[in-house]
């Protein structure tokens, strides 16, 4: 007897920068993913990266202001997706995004005291 169900295929995962501020539906998903960090300041995010599979956010790496101006980071990923390189991709994109944000802007005039 032939099985008529389609074969189980791995979902495609896309990792991308999180537009700030996150859309309300994305904020709700981030709150679910980061439930262990109830004080996560979504309104103060400095940078973020999300992993999406099948139209659903399955993981995120976020950065927000911490004590003494040092950024704090958090990473959460659904357990079924761990160990597949997604964590590294999220952190890599977050680190790249933060280093871009920390660079001095060259499109605005600067003044120096001589």
C-alpha distances in whole Angstrom, upper triangle without the diagonal:
4,7,9,12,15,15,18,21,25,27,30,34,37,40,43,47,47,49,52,53,49,48,47,44,44,46,44,42,44,46,42,42,45,45,47,50,51,54,52,55,52,56,57,54,56,53,49,46,42,39,36,32,30,34,35,37,36,39,43,46,49,53,56,59,60,64,66,65,62,58,56,52,49,45,42,39,36,35,31,33,35,36,35,38,38,41,43,42,44,47,47,47,49,52,52,53,55,57,58,59,61,63,66,66,68,67,70,74,75,78,80,83,85
4,6,9,11,12,15,18,22,24,27,30,33,37,40,43,44,46,49,50,46,45,45,41,41,44,42,39,41,43,40,39,43,43,45,48,49,52,50,52,50,53,54,51,53,50,46,42,39,35,33,29,27,31,32,35,33,36,40,43,46,50,53,57,58,61,64,62,59,56,53,50,46,43,40,36,33,32,29,30,33,34,32,35,35,38,40,39,41,44,44,44,46,49,49,50,52,54,54,56,58,60,63,62,64,64,67,70,71,75,76,80,82
4,6,8,9,12,15,19,21,24,27,30,34,37,40,40,43,46,46,42,41,41,37,37,40,38,35,38,39,36,35,39,40,41,44,45,48,46,48,46,49,51,48,49,46,42,39,36,32,30,26,24,27,28,31,30,33,37,40,43,47,49,53,54,57,60,58,56,52,50,46,43,39,36,33,30,29,25,27,30,31,29,32,32,35,37,36,37,41,41,41,43,46,46,46,49,51,51,52,55,57,60,59,61,61,64,67,68,72,73,77,79
4,6,9,12,15,18,20,23,26,29,33,35,39,39,41,44,44,41,39,39,35,35,38,37,34,37,38,35,35,38,39,41,43,44,47,45,47,45,48,49,47,48,45,41,38,34,31,28,24,22,25,26,30,29,32,36,39,42,46,48,52,53,57,60,58,55,52,49,46,42,39,36,32,29,29,26,27,30,31,29,32,32,35,37,36,37,40,41,40,42,45,45,45,48,50,50,51,54,55,59,58,60,59,62,65,67,70,72,75,78
4,6,9,12,15,16,20,23,26,29,32,35,35,38,40,41,37,36,36,32,32,35,33,30,33,35,32,31,35,35,37,40,41,44,42,44,41,44,46,43,44,41,38,34,31,27,25,21,19,22,23,26,25,28,32,35,38,42,45,49,50,53,56,54,51,48,45,42,39,35,32,29,26,26,22,23,27,28,26,29,28,32,34,32,33,37,37,37,39,42,42,42,45,47,47,48,50,52,55,55,56,56,59,62,63,67,69,72,74
4,6,9,12,14,16,20,23,26,29,32,33,35,38,39,35,34,34,30,30,33,32,29,31,33,31,30,33,34,36,38,40,42,40,42,39,42,44,41,42,39,35,32,28,25,22,18,16,20,21,24,23,26,30,33,36,40,43,46,48,51,54,52,49,46,43,40,37,33,30,27,24,24,21,21,25,26,24,26,26,29,31,30,31,34,35,34,36,39,39,39,42,44,44,45,48,49,52,52,53,53,56,59,60,64,66,69,71
4,6,10,12,15,18,21,25,28,31,32,35,38,38,35,34,34,31,30,33,32,29,31,33,30,29,32,33,35,37,39,41,39,41,39,42,43,40,41,38,34,31,27,24,21,18,16,20,21,23,22,25,28,31,35,38,41,45,46,50,52,50,48,44,42,38,35,31,29,25,23,22,19,19,22,23,21,24,23,27,29,27,29,32,32,32,34,37,37,37,40,42,42,44,46,47,51,50,52,52,55,58,59,63,64,68,70
4,7,9,12,15,19,22,25,29,29,32,35,35,32,31,32,28,27,30,29,25,27,30,27,25,29,30,31,34,35,38,36,38,35,39,40,37,38,34,31,27,24,20,18,15,14,17,18,20,18,21,25,28,31,35,38,42,43,46,49,47,44,40,38,34,31,28,25,21,19,19,15,15,19,19,17,20,20,23,25,24,25,29,29,29,31,34,34,35,37,39,39,41,43,45,48,48,50,50,52,56,57,60,62,65,67
4,6,9,12,16,19,22,26,27,29,32,33,30,29,30,27,25,29,28,24,26,28,26,24,28,29,31,33,34,37,34,36,34,37,38,34,35,32,28,25,22,18,16,12,12,15,16,18,17,20,23,26,29,33,36,40,41,44,47,44,42,38,36,32,30,26,24,20,18,18,14,14,17,18,15,18,18,21,23,21,23,26,26,26,28,31,31,31,34,36,36,38,40,41,45,45,46,46,49,53,53,57,58,62,64
4,6,9,13,16,19,23,24,26,29,30,27,27,28,25,23,26,25,22,23,26,23,21,25,26,28,30,32,34,31,33,31,34,34,31,32,28,25,21,18,15,13,10,10,14,14,16,14,16,19,22,26,29,32,36,37,41,43,41,38,35,32,29,26,22,20,16,15,15,12,11,14,14,12,14,14,17,19,18,19,22,23,23,25,27,27,28,31,32,33,34,37,38,41,41,43,44,46,50,50,54,55,58,60
4,6,10,13,16,19,20,23,26,27,24,23,25,21,20,23,22,19,20,23,21,19,22,24,26,28,29,31,29,30,28,31,32,28,29,26,22,19,15,12,10,6,6,10,11,12,11,14,17,20,23,27,30,34,35,38,41,38,36,32,30,27,24,21,18,15,14,15,12,10,14,15,12,14,13,16,18,16,17,21,21,20,23,25,25,26,28,30,30,32,34,36,39,39,41,41,43,47,48,51,52,56,58
4,7,10,13,17,18,21,24,25,22,22,24,21,19,22,22,19,20,23,22,19,23,25,27,28,30,31,28,29,27,29,30,27,27,23,20,16,14,10,8,6,7,10,11,12,11,13,16,18,22,25,28,32,34,37,39,37,34,31,29,25,23,20,18,15,15,16,14,11,14,15,12,13,11,15,16,14,15,19,19,18,20,23,22,23,26,28,27,29,31,33,36,35,37,37,40,43,44,48,49,53,55
4,7,10,13,15,18,21,22,19,20,22,19,16,19,20,16,17,20,19,17,19,22,24,24,26,28,25,26,23,26,27,23,23,20,16,13,10,6,6,5,8,9,10,10,9,10,12,15,18,21,25,28,30,33,35,33,30,27,25,22,20,16,15,12,12,14,13,10,12,13,10,11,8,12,13,11,11,15,15,14,16,19,19,19,22,24,24,25,28,29,33,32,34,35,37,41,41,45,46,49,52
4,6,10,12,15,18,20,17,18,20,18,15,18,19,16,16,20,19,17,19,23,24,24,26,27,24,24,22,24,24,21,21,17,14,10,8,6,5,7,9,9,10,9,10,10,11,13,16,19,23,26,28,32,34,31,29,25,24,20,19,16,15,13,14,17,16,12,15,16,13,12,9,12,13,10,10,14,14,12,14,17,16,16,19,21,21,22,25,26,29,29,31,31,33,37,38,41,43,46,49
4,7,9,12,15,17,15,17,19,17,14,17,18,16,15,18,18,16,18,21,22,22,24,25,21,22,19,21,21,18,17,14,11,7,6,4,6,9,12,12,12,10,10,9,9,10,13,16,19,23,25,28,30,27,25,21,20,17,16,13,13,12,14,17,16,13,14,15,13,11,8,10,10,7,7,10,10,8,10,13,13,13,16,18,18,19,21,23,26,26,28,28,31,34,35,38,40,43,45
4,6,9,12,15,13,15,18,16,13,16,18,16,15,18,19,17,18,22,23,22,24,24,20,20,17,19,19,16,15,11,9,6,6,7,8,12,14,13,13,11,12,11,10,10,12,15,18,21,23,27,29,25,24,20,20,17,16,14,15,14,17,20,20,16,17,18,16,14,11,12,13,9,8,11,11,7,9,12,11,10,14,16,15,16,19,20,23,23,25,25,27,31,32,35,37,40,42
4,6,9,12,11,13,16,16,13,14,17,15,14,17,19,17,17,21,22,21,22,22,18,18,15,16,16,12,11,8,6,4,6,9,11,15,17,15,15,12,14,12,10,10,10,12,15,18,21,24,25,22,21,17,17,15,15,14,15,15,18,21,22,19,19,21,19,17,14,14,14,11,9,11,11,7,8,11,10,8,11,13,12,13,16,17,20,20,22,22,24,28,28,32,34,37,39
4,6,8,7,10,13,13,9,11,14,13,11,14,16,15,15,19,20,19,20,19,16,15,12,13,13,10,10,7,5,5,6,9,11,15,17,14,14,11,13,11,9,9,9,11,13,16,19,23,25,21,20,17,16,14,14,13,14,15,17,21,22,19,20,22,21,19,15,15,16,13,11,12,13,10,9,13,13,10,12,15,14,14,17,19,21,21,24,23,25,28,29,32,34,37,40
4,6,6,8,12,13,10,11,15,14,13,16,18,17,18,21,23,21,21,20,17,15,12,12,13,10,10,8,8,9,10,13,14,17,19,16,16,13,16,15,12,13,11,13,14,17,20,24,25,22,21,18,18,17,17,17,18,19,21,24,25,23,24,26,24,22,19,19,20,17,14,16,16,13,12,15,15,11,13,16,15,13,17,19,21,19,22,21,23,26,27,31,33,36,39
3,5,8,11,13,11,10,14,15,13,15,18,17,17,20,22,19,20,18,15,13,9,9,9,7,8,7,8,10,12,15,16,20,22,19,18,15,18,16,13,13,11,11,12,14,18,21,23,19,19,16,17,16,16,17,18,20,22,26,27,25,25,27,26,24,21,20,21,19,16,17,18,15,13,16,16,12,13,16,15,13,16,18,20,19,22,21,22,25,26,29,31,34,37
4,7,9,11,10,9,12,14,12,14,17,17,17,19,21,19,18,17,14,11,8,7,9,8,9,9,10,12,13,17,17,21,22,19,18,16,18,17,14,14,12,13,12,15,18,21,23,20,20,17,17,17,17,18,18,20,22,26,27,25,26,29,28,26,23,22,23,21,18,19,20,17,15,18,18,15,15,19,18,15,18,21,22,21,24,23,23,27,28,31,33,36,39
4,6,8,6,6,9,10,9,11,14,14,14,17,19,17,17,16,13,12,8,9,11,9,11,10,9,11,11,14,14,18,19,16,14,12,15,14,12,13,11,13,13,16,19,23,25,22,22,18,18,16,16,16,16,18,19,23,24,22,24,26,25,24,20,20,22,20,16,18,20,17,15,18,19,15,17,20,19,17,20,23,25,24,27,26,27,30,31,34,36,39,42
4,6,5,6,9,10,10,12,14,15,16,18,21,19,19,19,16,14,11,11,14,13,15,14,13,14,13,15,15,18,18,14,14,12,16,16,14,16,15,17,17,20,23,26,28,26,25,22,21,20,19,19,18,19,20,24,25,23,25,28,27,26,22,22,24,22,19,21,23,19,18,22,22,19,20,24,22,21,24,26,28,27,29,28,29,33,34,37,39,42,45
4,5,5,6,9,10,11,13,14,15,16,20,18,17,17,15,14,11,11,14,14,17,17,15,16,15,17,16,19,19,15,14,13,16,16,15,17,16,18,18,21,23,27,29,27,27,23,22,21,19,20,18,19,20,24,25,24,26,29,28,28,24,24,26,24,21,23,25,22,21,24,25,22,23,26,26,24,27,29,31,30,33,32,32,35,36,39,42,44,48
4,5,5,6,9,10,11,13,14,15,19,18,17,18,16,16,12,14,17,16,19,18,15,15,13,15,13,16,15,12,10,10,13,14,14,17,16,19,19,23,25,28,31,29,28,25,23,21,19,19,17,17,17,21,22,21,23,26,26,25,22,22,25,23,20,22,24,22,21,24,25,22,24,27,27,25,28,31,33,32,35,33,34,38,39,42,44,47,50
4,5,5,6,9,10,10,12,14,17,16,16,17,14,14,10,12,15,13,16,14,12,12,10,12,11,14,14,11,9,8,11,11,10,13,13,16,16,20,22,26,28,26,25,21,20,18,16,15,14,14,15,19,20,19,20,23,23,22,18,19,21,19,16,18,21,18,17,21,21,19,20,24,23,22,25,27,30,29,32,31,32,36,37,40,42,45,48
4,5,5,6,9,10,10,12,15,14,13,13,11,11,7,9,12,11,14,14,12,13,11,14,14,17,18,15,13,10,13,12,11,13,12,14,14,18,20,23,26,23,23,20,18,16,15,15,14,15,16,20,21,20,22,25,24,24,20,20,22,21,17,19,21,19,17,21,22,19,20,24,23,22,24,27,29,29,32,31,32,35,36,39,41,43,47
4,5,5,6,9,10,10,14,14,12,14,12,13,10,12,15,14,18,17,15,15,13,15,15,17,17,15,12,10,13,13,13,15,14,17,17,20,22,25,28,26,26,22,20,19,16,16,14,15,15,18,20,20,21,25,25,25,21,21,24,22,19,21,24,22,20,24,25,22,23,27,27,25,28,31,33,32,36,35,36,39,40,42,44,47,50
4,5,5,6,9,10,13,13,13,15,13,14,11,14,17,15,18,16,14,13,11,12,11,13,14,12,9,7,9,9,10,13,13,16,17,21,22,26,29,27,25,22,20,17,15,14,11,12,11,15,16,16,18,21,21,21,17,17,20,19,16,19,21,19,18,22,23,21,22,26,26,25,27,30,33,32,36,35,36,40,40,43,45,47,51
4,5,5,6,8,11,10,11,12,9,11,8,12,14,12,15,13,11,11,9,11,12,15,16,14,11,8,9,8,7,10,10,13,14,17,18,22,25,23,22,18,16,14,11,10,9,10,11,15,17,16,17,20,20,20,16,15,18,18,14,16,19,17,15,19,21,18,19,23,23,22,24,27,30,30,33,33,34,37,37,40,42,44,47
4,6,5,6,9,8,8,10,8,10,8,12,14,13,16,16,14,15,13,15,16,18,19,17,14,11,12,11,11,13,12,14,14,17,18,21,25,23,22,19,16,15,12,12,11,12,13,16,18,18,19,22,23,23,19,18,21,21,17,19,22,20,18,21,24,21,22,25,26,24,26,29,32,32,35,35,36,39,39,42,43,46,49
4,6,5,9,10,10,12,11,14,12,16,17,16,19,18,16,16,14,14,15,16,17,16,12,10,10,10,11,14,14,17,17,21,21,24,28,26,25,22,19,17,13,13,10,11,10,13,16,16,17,20,21,22,18,17,21,21,18,19,23,21,20,23,25,23,24,27,28,27,29,32,35,35,38,38,39,42,42,45,46,49,52
4,6,8,9,10,13,11,14,12,16,17,15,18,17,14,13,11,12,13,14,16,15,12,9,8,7,8,10,11,15,16,19,20,23,26,25,23,20,17,14,11,9,6,7,8,10,13,13,13,17,18,18,15,14,17,17,14,16,19,18,17,20,22,21,21,25,26,25,27,30,33,33,36,37,38,41,41,44,45,47,50
4,5,5,7,9,8,11,11,14,15,13,16,15,13,14,13,14,16,18,20,19,15,12,11,9,9,10,10,13,13,16,17,19,23,22,20,17,14,12,8,8,6,9,10,13,16,15,15,18,20,19,16,15,18,18,15,16,19,19,16,19,22,20,20,24,25,24,25,28,31,32,35,36,36,40,39,42,43,45,48
4,5,6,9,9,12,12,16,17,16,19,19,17,17,16,17,18,20,22,21,17,14,14,12,13,14,14,16,16,19,18,21,25,24,22,20,16,15,12,12,10,12,12,14,17,17,17,21,22,22,20,18,21,22,18,19,23,22,20,23,26,24,24,27,29,27,28,32,34,35,39,39,40,43,42,45,46,48,51
4,6,9,9,13,14,18,18,17,20,20,18,18,18,19,20,22,24,23,20,17,16,14,14,14,14,16,16,18,17,19,23,23,21,19,15,14,11,11,10,12,13,14,17,18,17,20,22,22,20,17,21,22,19,19,23,23,20,22,26,24,24,27,29,27,28,32,34,36,39,40,40,43,42,45,45,47,50
4,6,6,10,11,14,15,14,17,17,16,17,17,19,21,23,25,24,20,17,17,14,13,13,12,13,13,15,14,16,20,19,18,16,12,11,9,11,10,13,15,17,20,20,19,22,24,23,20,18,21,22,18,18,22,21,19,21,24,22,21,24,26,24,25,29,31,33,36,37,37,40,39,41,42,44,47
4,6,9,10,13,14,15,18,18,17,19,19,21,22,24,26,25,21,18,18,16,15,15,14,15,14,16,15,17,21,20,20,17,14,14,12,14,13,16,17,19,22,22,22,25,27,26,23,21,24,24,21,21,25,24,21,23,26,24,23,27,28,26,27,31,33,34,37,38,38,40,40,42,43,45,48
4,6,9,11,11,12,15,17,16,19,19,22,24,26,28,26,23,20,20,18,16,16,13,13,11,12,12,14,17,17,17,15,12,13,12,14,15,18,20,22,25,25,24,27,28,27,24,22,24,25,21,21,24,23,20,22,25,23,21,25,26,24,24,28,30,31,35,35,35,37,37,39,40,41,45
4,6,9,9,9,12,13,13,15,16,18,20,23,25,23,20,17,17,15,13,12,9,10,8,11,11,14,17,16,15,13,10,10,9,12,12,16,18,20,23,22,22,24,26,24,21,19,21,21,18,17,21,20,17,19,21,19,18,22,23,20,22,25,27,28,32,32,32,35,34,37,38,40,43
4,5,5,7,10,12,12,15,16,20,21,25,27,24,22,18,19,17,14,13,10,10,7,9,10,13,16,14,15,12,11,11,11,14,15,18,20,23,26,25,24,27,28,26,23,21,23,23,19,19,21,20,17,19,21,18,17,21,21,19,20,23,25,26,29,30,29,32,31,34,35,37,40
4,5,5,9,10,10,13,14,17,19,22,24,21,19,16,17,15,12,12,9,9,8,11,13,16,19,17,17,14,12,12,12,14,14,17,19,22,25,23,23,26,26,25,22,20,22,21,17,18,20,18,15,18,20,17,16,20,20,18,20,23,25,25,28,28,28,31,31,34,35,38,41
4,6,9,11,12,15,16,20,21,25,26,23,21,18,20,18,16,15,12,11,9,11,13,16,18,16,17,14,14,15,15,17,18,21,23,26,28,27,27,30,30,28,25,23,25,24,20,20,22,20,17,20,21,18,17,20,20,17,19,22,23,23,27,26,26,29,29,31,33,35,39
4,6,9,11,15,17,20,22,26,28,25,23,20,21,19,16,14,10,9,6,7,10,13,15,12,13,11,11,12,13,16,18,21,23,26,29,27,27,29,29,27,24,22,23,23,19,19,21,19,15,17,19,16,14,17,18,14,16,19,20,21,24,24,24,27,26,29,30,32,36
4,6,7,11,13,17,19,23,25,22,20,17,19,16,12,11,7,6,5,7,11,14,16,13,13,10,10,10,11,13,15,18,21,24,26,24,24,26,26,24,21,19,20,19,15,15,17,15,12,14,15,12,11,15,15,12,14,17,19,20,23,23,23,26,26,29,30,33,36
4,7,11,14,17,20,24,26,24,22,19,20,17,13,11,8,6,5,7,11,14,15,12,11,8,10,10,12,14,17,19,23,25,28,25,25,26,26,23,21,19,19,18,15,14,15,13,10,11,12,9,8,11,11,9,10,14,16,16,20,20,20,23,23,26,27,30,33
4,7,10,14,17,20,23,21,20,16,17,14,11,8,6,5,7,10,13,17,18,14,13,10,11,9,11,12,15,17,20,23,25,22,22,23,23,20,17,16,16,14,11,11,12,10,7,9,10,7,6,10,10,8,11,14,16,17,20,21,21,25,25,27,29,32,35
4,7,10,13,17,20,18,16,13,14,11,7,6,4,6,9,12,15,19,20,17,16,12,12,9,9,10,12,13,17,20,21,19,18,20,20,17,14,13,14,12,8,9,11,8,6,9,10,8,9,12,13,12,14,17,20,20,23,23,25,28,28,31,32,35,38
4,7,10,14,17,15,14,10,11,8,6,5,7,9,12,16,18,22,24,21,19,15,14,11,11,9,11,12,15,18,19,16,16,17,16,14,11,10,11,9,6,8,9,6,6,9,10,9,11,14,14,14,16,19,22,22,25,25,27,30,30,34,35,38,41
4,6,10,13,11,10,7,8,6,4,7,9,12,15,19,21,24,26,24,22,18,17,13,12,10,10,9,12,15,16,13,14,16,15,13,10,10,12,10,7,10,11,9,9,13,14,12,14,17,17,17,20,22,25,25,28,28,30,33,34,37,39,42,44
4,7,10,10,8,6,6,5,6,9,12,15,18,22,24,27,29,27,25,21,19,16,14,11,10,8,10,13,13,10,12,14,12,11,7,9,11,9,7,11,12,11,12,15,16,15,17,20,20,21,23,25,28,28,31,31,33,37,37,40,42,45,47
4,7,6,5,4,6,7,9,12,15,18,21,25,27,30,33,30,28,24,23,19,17,14,13,10,11,14,13,11,13,16,14,14,10,12,15,12,11,15,16,14,15,18,19,18,20,23,23,23,26,28,31,31,33,33,35,38,39,43,44,48,50
4,5,5,7,7,9,12,15,18,22,25,28,30,34,36,34,31,28,26,22,20,17,14,12,11,14,12,10,13,15,13,14,11,14,16,14,13,17,18,17,18,22,22,21,24,26,26,27,30,32,35,34,36,36,38,42,43,46,48,51,54
4,6,8,9,12,15,19,21,25,27,31,33,37,39,36,35,31,29,26,23,20,18,15,13,16,14,13,16,19,16,17,15,18,20,18,17,21,22,20,22,25,25,24,27,30,29,30,33,34,37,37,39,38,40,44,45,49,51,54,56
4,7,9,12,14,17,19,23,25,29,31,35,37,34,33,29,27,24,22,19,17,15,14,17,16,15,18,20,18,19,16,18,20,18,17,20,22,19,20,24,24,23,25,28,27,28,31,33,35,34,37,36,38,42,43,46,48,52,54
4,6,9,11,15,17,21,23,27,28,32,35,32,31,27,25,22,19,16,14,12,11,14,14,12,16,19,17,18,14,16,19,17,15,19,20,19,19,23,23,22,24,27,27,27,30,32,35,34,37,36,38,42,43,46,48,51,54
4,6,8,11,13,17,19,23,25,28,31,29,27,23,21,18,15,13,11,9,9,13,13,11,14,17,16,16,12,13,16,14,12,15,17,16,16,19,20,19,21,24,24,24,26,29,32,31,34,34,35,39,40,43,45,48,51
4,7,11,13,17,20,24,25,28,31,29,27,23,21,17,14,11,8,6,6,9,9,8,10,13,13,13,10,11,14,13,11,14,17,16,16,19,20,20,21,24,25,25,27,30,33,33,36,36,38,41,41,45,46,49,52
4,7,10,14,17,20,21,25,27,25,23,19,17,14,11,8,5,4,6,9,11,9,10,12,12,12,8,8,11,11,8,11,14,13,12,16,17,17,18,21,22,22,24,27,30,30,33,34,35,38,39,42,43,46,48
4,6,10,13,17,18,22,24,22,20,16,14,10,8,6,6,7,10,13,14,12,12,14,14,13,9,8,11,10,7,9,12,10,9,13,15,13,15,18,19,18,20,23,26,27,30,30,32,35,35,38,39,42,45
4,7,10,14,15,19,21,19,16,13,11,7,6,4,7,9,12,15,17,14,13,15,15,13,10,8,10,9,6,6,9,9,7,10,12,11,11,15,16,16,17,20,23,24,27,28,29,33,32,35,36,39,42
4,7,10,12,16,18,16,14,10,8,6,5,6,9,12,15,18,20,18,17,19,19,17,14,12,13,13,9,9,12,10,7,10,12,11,10,14,15,14,15,19,21,22,26,26,27,30,30,33,34,36,39
4,7,9,13,14,12,10,6,5,4,7,9,12,15,19,21,23,21,20,22,22,20,17,14,15,15,11,10,12,11,8,9,12,10,8,12,13,12,13,16,19,20,24,25,25,28,27,30,31,33,36
4,6,10,12,10,9,6,5,7,9,12,15,18,21,23,26,24,23,25,26,23,21,18,19,19,15,14,16,15,11,13,15,13,10,14,15,13,13,17,19,20,24,25,25,27,26,29,30,32,35
4,7,8,6,6,5,6,9,12,15,18,21,24,27,30,28,26,28,29,26,24,21,22,22,18,17,19,18,14,14,17,15,12,14,16,13,13,17,18,20,24,25,24,26,25,27,28,29,33
4,6,6,5,5,5,9,11,15,18,22,25,27,30,28,26,28,29,27,25,22,22,23,20,18,20,20,16,16,19,17,14,17,19,16,15,19,21,23,26,28,27,29,27,29,29,31,34
4,5,6,8,8,12,15,18,21,25,28,29,33,31,29,31,32,30,28,25,25,26,23,21,23,23,19,19,22,20,17,19,21,19,17,21,22,24,28,30,29,30,28,29,29,30,33
4,6,9,11,14,17,21,24,28,31,32,36,34,32,33,34,32,30,27,27,28,25,22,24,24,20,19,22,21,17,18,21,18,16,19,20,23,26,28,27,28,26,26,26,27,30
4,6,9,13,16,19,23,26,29,31,34,32,30,32,32,30,28,25,25,25,22,20,21,21,17,17,19,17,14,15,17,14,12,16,17,19,23,24,23,25,23,24,24,25,28
4,6,10,13,17,20,23,27,29,31,29,27,28,29,26,25,22,21,22,20,17,18,19,15,14,17,16,12,13,16,14,12,16,17,20,23,25,25,26,24,26,26,27,30
4,7,10,13,17,20,24,25,28,26,24,25,26,23,22,18,18,19,16,14,15,15,12,11,14,13,9,12,14,12,11,15,17,19,23,25,24,26,25,27,27,29,32
4,7,10,14,17,21,22,25,23,22,23,24,22,20,16,17,18,15,13,15,15,12,12,15,14,11,14,17,15,14,18,21,23,26,28,28,30,29,31,31,33,36
4,7,10,14,17,19,22,20,18,19,20,18,16,13,13,14,11,9,12,13,9,10,13,13,11,14,16,15,15,19,22,23,27,28,29,31,30,33,33,35,38
4,7,10,14,15,18,17,15,17,18,16,14,11,13,14,11,9,13,13,10,12,15,15,13,17,19,18,18,22,25,26,30,31,31,34,34,36,37,39,42
4,7,10,12,15,13,11,13,14,13,11,8,10,11,8,8,12,12,10,12,15,15,15,18,20,19,20,23,27,28,31,32,33,36,36,38,39,41,44
4,7,9,12,10,10,12,14,13,10,8,12,12,10,11,14,14,13,15,18,18,18,21,23,22,24,27,30,31,34,35,36,39,39,41,42,45,48
4,6,8,7,7,10,11,11,8,7,11,12,10,12,15,15,14,17,19,19,20,23,24,24,26,29,32,33,36,36,38,41,41,44,45,48,50
4,6,6,7,11,11,13,10,10,14,15,13,15,18,18,18,21,23,23,24,26,28,28,30,32,36,36,39,40,41,44,44,47,48,51,54
4,5,5,9,11,13,11,11,15,16,15,17,20,20,20,23,25,25,26,28,30,30,32,35,38,39,42,42,44,47,47,50,51,53,56
4,6,9,9,12,11,12,16,16,16,18,20,21,22,24,26,26,28,30,31,32,34,36,39,40,43,44,45,49,49,52,53,55,58
4,7,6,9,8,9,12,12,12,15,17,18,18,21,22,23,24,27,28,29,31,33,36,37,39,40,42,45,46,49,50,52,55
4,6,8,7,7,10,12,12,13,16,17,18,19,21,22,23,25,27,28,29,32,35,36,39,40,42,45,45,48,48,51,53
4,6,7,8,9,11,13,14,15,17,18,19,21,23,24,25,27,29,30,32,35,37,39,40,42,45,45,48,48,51,53
4,6,8,9,10,12,13,14,16,18,19,20,22,23,25,26,28,29,31,35,36,38,39,41,44,44,47,48,51,53
4,6,5,6,9,10,11,13,14,15,17,18,20,21,23,25,26,27,31,32,34,36,38,41,41,44,44,47,49
4,5,5,6,9,10,11,12,14,15,16,18,20,21,23,24,26,30,30,33,34,36,39,39,42,43,46,48
4,5,5,6,8,10,11,12,14,15,16,18,20,21,22,25,28,29,32,33,35,38,38,41,41,44,46
4,5,5,6,9,10,10,12,14,15,16,18,20,21,23,26,28,30,31,33,36,36,39,39,42,44
4,6,5,6,9,10,11,12,14,15,17,18,20,21,25,26,28,29,31,35,35,38,38,41,44
4,5,5,6,9,10,11,12,14,15,16,18,20,24,25,27,28,30,33,33,36,37,40,42
4,5,5,6,8,10,10,12,14,15,16,18,22,23,26,27,29,32,32,34,35,38,40
4,5,5,6,9,10,11,12,14,15,17,21,22,24,26,28,31,30,33,34,37,39
4,5,5,6,9,10,11,12,14,16,19,20,22,23,25,28,29,32,33,36,38
4,5,5,6,9,10,10,12,14,18,19,22,23,24,27,27,30,31,34,36
4,5,5,6,9,10,10,12,16,18,20,22,24,26,26,29,29,32,34
4,5,5,6,9,10,11,15,16,18,20,22,24,24,27,28,31,33
4,6,5,6,9,10,14,14,17,18,20,23,23,26,27,30,33
4,5,5,6,9,12,13,16,18,19,22,21,24,25,28,30
4,5,5,6,10,12,15,17,18,21,20,23,23,26,28
4,5,5,9,9,12,14,15,18,18,21,22,26,28
4,6,8,9,12,13,14,17,17,20,21,24,27
4,6,9,12,14,15,17,16,18,19,22,24
4,6,9,12,12,14,13,16,17,20,22
4,6,9,9,11,10,13,14,17,19
4,6,6,9,9,13,14,18,20
4,6,7,8,12,14,17,19
4,7,9,13,16,19,21
4,6,10,13,17,19
4,7,10,13,16
4,7,10,13
4,7,9
4,6
4
